[in-house]
């Protein structure tokens, strides 16, 4: 796919001034030069043109906000003074897999005061004696060369100054919010479960109380039955007398006896 067609697809109906990140990897450049890009991409912070058969970056437009430029696996052998002129705020430059042979080829990068990271993997220049020492001496503003600092300490996985527009940070924050939402949902679920357990305990308590009341009623019924059985064993007269006493009445026979007296 040609670079200009790929550029149109990447825009997705956006205006060039709205684009902050642009990836044109593995497309075909025009005679080894950049095509389609213009200074209208005034807010562009990250540009990747990996393996597009670039031989020159002379057509690179003025991109004052560009901070990270990926140009690996091309055929660039020089002409880096264009970067100092058109990308003055560059912090990260990847030229791995190009045709950089001499330390002097890198001298124009001295005019990039904000350059912190430079990658030259698989370039012929890396085979020179004292390569690393020479590059750090030439470019004192550098923090990392090929992923390591001057003391051979590895660079962190993420360089905040070279992350483009910080989309990754926003994405990570979004995940954090989702995780917090998940935690809140879990807490709510636990509260619901606790409430259900409390309701179950209350029901069990009520059932136990009902059971005790039933037992008491059964005991009272049992006592009444025992009294009834005892009454059945009494002689008929005695039984009648006892019933009258319970009702608060006197036995007529007793009244007659009182009259006789």
C-alpha positions in Angstrom: 0.0 0.0 0.0 1.3 3.5 -0.9 2.1 5.8 1.9 -0.4 8.5 0.9 -3.2 6.0 0.7 -2.3 4.6 4.1 -2.2 8.1 5.5 -5.8 8.7 4.3 -6.9 5.5 6.0 -5.2 6.4 9.2 -6.9 9.8 9.4 -10.4 8.2 9.4 -12.1 11.5 8.5 -10.1 13.5 11.1 -8.5 16.7 10.4 -4.6 16.6 10.4 -4.5 19.1 13.2 -6.5 16.7 15.4 -4.1 13.8 15.1 -1.5 13.2 17.9 -0.3 9.8 16.9 0.3 8.5 13.4 1.5 5.0 12.4 2.5 4.4 8.8 4.5 1.2 9.2 5.1 -1.3 6.4 3.7 0.9 3.6 5.5 2.0 0.5 7.2 5.4 0.3 7.6 7.3 -3.0 11.2 6.9 -4.2 12.4 6.5 -0.7 10.9 9.8 0.5 8.2 10.9 2.9 5.0 11.8 1.1 1.5 13.0 2.2 2.7 14.5 5.5 2.5 18.3 5.9 2.8 21.0 8.6 -1.0 20.7 9.0 -0.2 17.9 11.5 0.7 20.6 13.9 -0.2 18.6 17.1 1.5 15.4 16.1 3.5 14.0 18.9 4.3 10.4 17.8 5.2 9.3 14.3 6.1 5.8 13.2 7.4 5.0 9.7 9.0 1.6 10.3 10.0 -0.4 7.2 8.7 1.9 4.5 11.9 1.9 2.4 12.9 5.4 3.3 16.2 6.6 2.0 15.8 10.2 2.9 13.8 12.3 5.4 14.3 15.5 3.5 10.6 15.8 2.9 9.7 15.6 6.5 7.5 18.7 7.3 7.8 21.0 10.2 6.4 19.2 13.3 7.2 21.4 16.3 5.3 19.1 18.8 6.8 15.8 17.7 8.5 14.0 20.5 8.9 10.4 19.3 10.0 9.4 15.9 10.3 5.7 14.8 12.4 5.2 11.6 13.8 1.7 12.1 14.3 -0.8 9.3 14.8 1.7 6.5 17.8 2.8 4.3 18.7 6.1 5.8 22.4 6.8 5.7 22.5 10.5 6.6 20.8 13.9 6.2 19.8 14.0 9.9 20.2 17.8 10.0 16.6 17.9 8.9 15.5 16.6 12.3 17.1 19.6 14.1 15.4 22.0 11.8 11.9 20.5 11.7 11.5 18.5 14.9 13.2 20.7 17.5 11.4 19.1 20.5 12.3 15.5 19.7 13.0 13.3 22.7 13.1 9.8 21.3 14.7 8.7 18.0 14.8 5.2 16.7 17.2 4.6 13.7 17.8 0.9 14.2 18.3 -1.2 11.1 19.4 1.8 8.9 22.7 2.5 7.1 24.4 4.7 9.7 28.1 3.9 9.5 30.0 6.8 11.1 29.8 8.6 14.4 30.1 11.9 12.5 26.7 11.1 10.8 25.1 11.6 14.2 26.6 15.1 14.8 23.5 17.0 13.6 21.6 15.5 16.6 23.6 17.8 18.9 21.1 20.5 17.9 18.3 18.5 19.5 18.6 19.6 23.2 15.7 17.5 24.4 16.9 14.2 22.8 17.0 11.6 25.6 16.9 8.3 23.9 18.6 7.1 20.7 18.4 3.6 19.2 20.9 2.4 16.6 20.6 -1.4 16.8 21.8 -3.2 13.7 23.5 -0.2 12.3 27.1 -0.5 11.2 28.1 2.3 13.5 27.5 0.0 16.5 30.5 -2.2 15.5 33.0 0.7 15.9 35.5 0.6 18.8 34.4 2.7 21.8 31.0 3.2 20.0 29.0 3.9 23.1 31.6 6.2 24.8 31.9 8.1 21.5 28.1 8.7 21.1 27.6 9.8 24.7 30.5 12.2 24.3 29.1 13.6 21.1 25.6 13.8 22.5 25.8 14.7 26.2 22.0 15.3 26.4 21.4 11.6 25.9 20.2 9.5 28.8 19.9 6.2 26.9 21.6 4.7 23.9 20.2 1.4 22.6 18.2 1.0 25.8 21.0 1.6 28.3 22.5 4.6 30.0 26.2 5.5 30.2 26.6 3.2 33.2 25.0 0.2 31.4 21.8 0.6 33.5 18.7 -0.5 31.5 16.1 2.1 30.6 12.7 1.7 32.2 10.0 0.0 30.1 8.1 3.3 29.7 9.6 6.7 29.2 6.9 9.3 30.2 8.6 11.9 27.9 8.4 9.6 24.9 4.9 8.2 25.2 3.2 10.4 22.7 0.0 12.0 24.0 -0.2 9.8 27.1 -2.9 7.6 25.7 -1.5 4.6 27.5 -1.7 6.5 30.8 -5.3 7.3 30.2 -6.0 3.7 29.3 -4.3 2.5 32.5 -6.4 5.0 34.5 -9.5 3.6 32.9 -8.6 0.1 34.0 -8.0 1.4 37.5 -11.5 2.9 37.5 -13.0 -0.4 36.2 -11.2 -2.3 38.9 -12.5 0.1 41.6 -16.0 -0.4 40.2 -15.5 -4.2 40.5 -14.3 -3.8 44.1 -17.4 -1.7 44.9 -19.7 -4.3 43.2 -18.0 -7.0 45.3 -18.5 -5.0 48.5 -22.2 -4.6 47.6 -22.6 -8.3 46.9 -21.0 -9.1 50.3 -23.4 -6.7 52.0 -26.4 -8.3 50.3 -25.1 -11.7 51.4 -24.6 -10.5 55.0 -28.2 -9.1 55.0 -29.6 -12.4 53.7 -27.7 -14.2 56.5 -29.1 -11.9 59.1 -32.6 -12.4 57.8 -32.1 -16.2 57.9 -30.9 -15.9 61.5 -34.0 -13.9 62.4 -36.2 -16.5 60.8 -34.5 -19.3 62.7 -34.9 -17.3 65.9 -38.6 -16.8 65.3 -39.0 -20.5 64.4 -37.3 -21.5 67.7 -39.6 -19.1 69.7 -42.6 -20.6 67.9 -41.3 -24.1 68.8 -41.0 -23.1 72.4 -44.5 -21.6 72.4 -45.9 -24.8 70.9 -44.2 -26.9 73.5 -45.6 -24.8 76.3 -49.1 -25.1 74.8 -48.6 -28.9 74.5 -47.6 -29.0 78.2 -50.7 -27.0 79.2 -52.9 -29.3 77.1 -51.2 -32.3 78.7 -52.0 -31.0 82.2 -55.6 -30.4 81.3 -55.8 -33.9 79.9 -54.4 -35.3 83.1 -56.9 -33.4 85.2 -59.7 -34.6 82.9 -58.5 -38.2 83.4 -58.4 -37.8 87.1 -62.0 -36.5 87.1 -63.0 -39.5 85.2 -61.7 -41.8 87.9 -63.8 -40.0 90.6 -67.2 -41.4 91.7 -70.1 -39.7 89.9 -71.1 -37.6 92.9 -67.7 -36.5 93.7 -67.0 -35.6 90.1 -70.2 -33.4 90.0 -69.3 -31.8 93.2 -65.9 -30.9 92.0 -67.2 -29.4 88.8 -69.6 -27.2 90.8 -66.8 -26.0 93.0 -64.8 -25.1 90.0 -67.8 -23.1 88.7 -68.3 -21.4 92.1 -71.7 -23.1 92.8 -72.8 -25.1 95.8 -74.1 -28.6 95.6 -78.0 -28.7 96.0 -77.6 -31.7 98.4 -75.4 -29.6 100.6 -78.0 -26.9 100.6 -80.7 -29.4 101.7 -78.5 -30.7 104.5 -78.1 -27.1 105.7 -81.8 -26.6 105.7 -82.4 -29.8 107.7 -80.0 -28.6 110.3 
